[in-house]
């Protein structure tokens, strides 16, 4: 009986921590990929679900082609992010939008406040673009 009670408390603690995690998340959605003046515009919706403000959130992005080969690499700054606020950021890159197969969030190069590794863990990623995957 004591083992079951122990494990139940551990499980309850784990479920509570898991339920609390999304409140601390920064959700990044690839929302648009469109041609713009001989370039490709990547539009992101960034939702800060936490009560923390971010002065800096620089992402090292790697753009892969449909064939899996690396097309581009760029560092983007998704900040400033106010607490509990959603914003839109757009970045233009060289290349054909139709050739993009996926985008990797390779790393967080800067994050304030807090260490970059902690910020990477807080990211949740989604893509509205049917044939373009956003992942870490």
KAFENUR-V822550 format. One record per helix or strand. SS is the DSSP state (A for helix, B for strand). FROM is the first residue (numbers start at 0). LEN is the number of residues. Records with the same first field share a line. If there is no record, write none. Layout:
SS->FROM-LEN ; FROM-LEN
This chain:
A->1-23 ; 96-3 ; 115-7
B->25-11 ; 38-10 ; 53-1 ; 55-10 ; 69-8 ; 80-1 ; 84-9 ; 99-13 ; 122-5 ; 132-3
